[in-house]
Amino acid sequence: MVRSELALSDRPTIDEVDVQILRALLKNVRTSFSEIAKDCGMSSNAIRIRFKRLEKSGVINGSIMQVNPKKLGYGCIALLMIKAEANMENEVYDFVRKMPHVVSCFKPIGRYNIQCLVALKNVDELTHTIERVSSHPNVLVVKEAIWVDVVKMDHPENLAIRTSDELSHPSELLSENNNPKPAITPSQLDEEVEENDLEESCELDKTDLLIIKALSKNASMSFRKIAEKLGISPQSVIKRYNRMRKTVLSFSSITVDLRKLGYIGLAIFLVKASHKHTPSKVFDEIVRIPNVIVAHKCVGAIDINLVAPFSNFKQVLEVKQKICNTPGVSEIEIFLDELFPSWPLNLFAQLVTSKN
C-alpha cells in the first residue's frame, strides 16, 4: 500500500522538547522519563504527557528490541537484488516473497526492481536460494550482497528531526548542525560488536526465547509483566535479560512514522569502494552523513548498503553528492522506494518464532 505525503496541516506539532524526547527514546527506549526531564529542565510528568501526545498523534507508533540473527543460528544474512522482466514484476515478487527464509521483500525504483533480505544458516543455503530465484523464467539477473554487520545497522543519531516551525520554512534539511554527532565512533561500535559476536550462536532455552519474543515486539514492556506472563519471578527475567543484552538483544528503540516528521520517501544507495581503499574506512566516513539512518557493510556485488529518507528530491542529490565526495567511493547506484510504515525496522523478530 502506497503511503502518501502528509500535508503540513496534517502533521502534528513538534517543538524542541519533543525532538529531545524522540532522540533519547530512539537511542534507548528504556530511557526513563525522569532522565529525559532532567536534560530538558522539566518535570517527569510533563515529559510523560508529551510522550503520550506523540503516541496519540502517530509520531511514535511502537517500540522494538532488535534481535541479532547470528545468535539464533542464522549465520548468513544477505540482500538479493533481482532484475525481473518489467511486465512480470508482480508475479516474480509474489514468488520471491513466499520463499522460505525471506524476511523482507520490496519493489524499489531502479535497475533491480525487486530486492529481498534472506536469513540463512550458511553460505551453502544462500547458493541454493539464488539458484531457486534464478530458476524463475521471468528473472533476468540475481546479485547478492552478504551483510557483514547485522547488529548496529540503524543510526537514529543521523536522523534530521525538524520542529514544526522549521518544517514551515524552506531551508536545508541536511545541515550538519541539524544532527548531533554520535557519542562514539563507528570503529568503536565495530569493536563492541566484535567482542560480543565471537560466537555465531548461543544456547537459548524456551524461556529465553519467550522473553526475546515479548521484547522484540514491545521493548517498553515491564519485566514484571513479562514475568507474570511466563510464571517466573521478575528477578529471573532481569537476570536473563542482562545475560542477553547487547548480544542477542542488540538494540532497543521507539519506532516512528517518518511521514509525520515530514519525509515522503526513501533513497537506497548501493556503494562500491575502490580497490585502493578498504570498505571499512569508507563506511566509517559515509555512516556520518546526515540522514543516513541505515547502513550495512557487505561482501559480494556491493561493499556498502545505505538508506536515507528524503522530503524532496533535492535532498537525494545532496546525500548522493556527500557519498560521492567520500574518499574511496568508486561506484554508486540509487534506488527509490516508499517509506517504511515504522522505523527502525524489526526485521528479525520473526526468526524467534522459527527458533522456538
N, C-alpha and C positions, 0 to 999 in steps of 0.2 A: 504494500500500500504506500503510495507516494504521500509524503508529509509536506504540506505546502508551507510557504513562508508566512510567518505571523505578521500582521500589520502592527505598526508601532502602538496603536491604540489598544491592541490585544495583549501586549506584553506587560507583565507585572512590573510594578515599580521596584527598582533596586537602587539602594544607596551604598555609600562606602562601608557602612557597618555590615550590610548584607553580603558585600563582597568578601569581607574578612571572615564571616561565618562560613561562606561557601568554600573559601580557600582552606580554612582549618579542617573542615569535615571531608573535603576531597583528599586531603593529605592523610587523615586518620579519622574514620567515622566514630571511633570511640573517644574522641576528644571531648572532655566534659564541658558543659555549658559554663561552669564556674571558671574554667581555664580561659575560654574564649571571652567571657565577660571581663576578666582581669585585663586581657590585652586590649579590649575595646573601651575600658573605663566605664562599664555599665554593670547593672545587676544581672544575676543569673536568670531571674525571671524575665527580664527584658529580652535577653538572648533567646530564651525558650519561646517567647511569644513571636519573635521574628522568625525563628526556625519553623514554627507551626504555620506561619503565613507563607513562607517559601514552599512548604509542603502543599498547602491548600491551593496555591497558585500554579502548582505543577513544575516549578523550577527544580525542586528536589522531588524525585519520583521513586526513590527507593534507596537501598543500601546493599552492598555486596561485600563479600570477602573472597578474593580470588584464590583459586586452588592451583598449586604447582603440579601440572600433569605428570612430570617426571617422577614425583614422589608417589604417584598412583600406578607407576609401571609403564607409562607411555613415554618411551624414550625418543620418539621421532615425531615432532610437530612440524608440519610442512604446509606451505601455501602452494596450491596448484593453480597455475594461470592457464586458462583454456581459451583457445580461439575456436569458436563454433561457427558454422555457416549461419549467416545473419537471419535467414528466413526460418531456421530451425533452432534458434537460440533458446526459446522457451522449452522445447522438447528436451534439449540437452541439459538445460538447467534442472528440470524435474528429474531426469535420470541421475545426474550427479548428486543432487540434494538428498535423494533417497538411499544413496550408497552407504554401507556400513563405514563407521569411523569418521564420517563427515560431521564436523561440529558447527560449521558456519558456511553459508554459501550466498553469494551476491552477484549482481549483474552491473558492473560499472560501465561507464562510457570510456572506451579506449580500445586499443588493439586486441587485448584479451577481454572478450565480452562476458566471460564467466570466471570468477575466482572463488576458490573454496579452501577452507582450512581443514586439515585432517589430523587426527591424533592416533598414532600407531605405536605398536610395541617396538619396532625396529625398522631399519632401512630396507630390509627384505620385504616387509609388508608394504612399504612405500612403492617399491618396484612393481609389486602385484597390483596396487591401486592405480598406478599410472597406466599400466597395461590395460586394465579394465576400462578406464576412462577413454583411452585411445581407441579401444575397440568399437566405440560408438561410431556409426557410419557418418555422422554429421560433425564429428570432432576433427578439426584440421591440425591443431597444434596443442601440445601439452608441455608446459615448462614447470619445473619445480624449484622451490626455494625452501630449504630446511631452516627453521628458526633456531638460532643458537641461544638466544636469551628469551626465556618464556616466563621469567619471574617479574622483572621490572620492565614491563612493556608499556605501561601507561605513565604519562608525565603531566599530571594535573598542574604542576608548578608552571608549565608553559602556557596554560590556557589564559587568553586575554578575557577578563570579565569586566565589562564596562557598566557603569551606572546608567540609570535611565536618562539622566541629563547628558551624558556623553553620547549615548545612542541617538539622541535627538539632534545632535550637531555633527555634520560631516567632519571627520578627522581621520587620521591614520590609526587603524586598529592595531597594527602590528608594531607599535612603538616599543623600543627596548625598555622604556620607563614604565610601560604598562604591565610588565611581567617581572616579579621578583625573581632573583637568581636562586637556583636550588641551593639548599643548605650544604649539600655535599656534591662532589663532582661525579660524573658518570663513571670514572675509573674507580672511585671509592665504592660506588654501587656494585661494580663488577666484582671487586674484592669480597664484598659481603655475600654476594650471590654464590661465588665460587666456594667460599668457606662453608656455606650451608647446603651446597648442592653437590657434594662429593660423591654421594651415592645416588644411583638412578632412582631407586625406590626405597621405601622404608616399611617396616611392619606396622600395619594398622589393623586394629580389631573392629568388630561391628560397632561398638560404642564410639570409637574414634570417627568412623565414617558417618554415623548419625549426627555427631557434633559438627563435623565438616559440612554436611548437607544442610543443617539448620543455619549455620553462619554464612554459608555461601549465598543463600537466598535472602537472609536478613541479618546483616552484620551488626545491627543495633540490638538484636535480641539479648536480653539479660541472661547471665549464666544461671540465675535462679530458675528462670522459665524453662531453659533447656534441661536443667536438672529434673524439674517436675515432669517434663515430657518423657524423659528417659528412665525415671525412677531411681536416680542416683543422687548423691549429695552435690551441692554447688561447689564444694571444695574439690571434689573429684573432677568436675567439669573444668574448673580453673586450672587444675594441675595438668590435665590432658591438653587444654588449650595452650598453655605455656610451653608444653613439650613440642607442639606442632607449629607454634607461631614462628613465622619467618622461614619455615622450611616447607611444610605442606600448605599452610595458610600464609600466603606471601604478601598480601596487600589488602587493606580494607578501606572502603570509601563510600560516601554517598554516591548516588547516581543522579545525573541532572539531565534535563531536556535542553539540548543545545539551541533549539529554536527559541526558547524563552529567553535566551541570552543573546539573541539577535543573529544567529547563524542560519544559513539556508542550505548548505551542502558540505560535502567532504571532498578534499583533494587527496589522492593517494599517489605517492611518489615512489617509484622503483629506481634505485640508485646503484650504479656500478662504480667501484673505486679503481683508480689507475693502478697498474702493476708496480708503480714506484712508491705507493703509499699503502700502509696496512689498513684494512677496513675498520679496525677498532679505533684508530686515531681519527679517521674521517667521521666515524659515528660519534665520537666524543664531541666533535665540533658541531655537527648537524643537530644533535639532540638538544642543543641550547637555543635553537632558533625559536622565537616566539610562535606560539600556536601549533608547534609540532607536539601533538598530545599522545601519539602512539608511535613507537619506534622499535624496530627489531633488527638485530644483526642476523644475517643469513649466510647460508652456504648453498651454492647452486647457480641458478640463472641470474640472480642479483646478489648484491652484498648487503644492502640496507633497504628496509621497507618502512615508509613513513606515512602518517595520516595527519592531516591538518584541516580543521573546519574553516569555512570562509563565509563572510557576509556579502561579498560581491567578488566579481571575477578579478578585479584589480589585486585583491589580496592573494589570490592564487599565484599571480605573476610575481608578487613581492616575495612569497615564500620560495618560489622556483628560483628567483634571482639570488636569494640568500644561499640556497643549496648550491647553485652553480658557482658562486663565489667561494665556496668552501674548498680549500686546497685538497687535492686528491680525488675530486669527483670527476669521472671521465664521461659517464653517460647518465641521463635522467629521462624517465618516461612518466607521464602524468595520466592519471585516470580520475574521473569524476563520479561521485555516487551521492545518493541521498543520505541524510543524517541517520545515525543510529537512533532508535527510539529512546534509549538510555545510554549514557556514557558515565564512567568506564563500563566496558563490556564485561559480561560474566561468561566467558567463552567455555570454560572447562568444568562448570558446575555439574553438567550432565554426566561427566565421567565418573563422578562419585557414585551415582546410582548404578552405573555399569559395574564398578568395582565391588559394590555392595552385593 
